C-alpha cells in the first residue's frame, strides 16, 4: 500500500522547495514567514526531545520528583 498524502512537515518542505531550490530554502531570508522554522521539513519544537535513552529519562524523572514541594491543601 502506498502513502497517498504528505505529512504537514513534508508539505511545508515541498512548498518551500517549489518556491525556489533546496539551496534557496537553506538561505531563505523571509524570517517573518509562518513556515520559516519548518522549512527543512523538521519540527524545531521537538529538537532535543527525541532519541533520549531510558536511563537519561529516569534521571530526569527522579530529579523532577525530588524538586516538587508538597504543600498542605488545608
Secondary structure, DSSP 8 states (H G I E B T S, - for coil): ----S--HHHHHHHHHHHHS-HHHHHT---TTSTTGGGTTSS-GGGTTTSS--HHHHHHHHHHHHHH-------
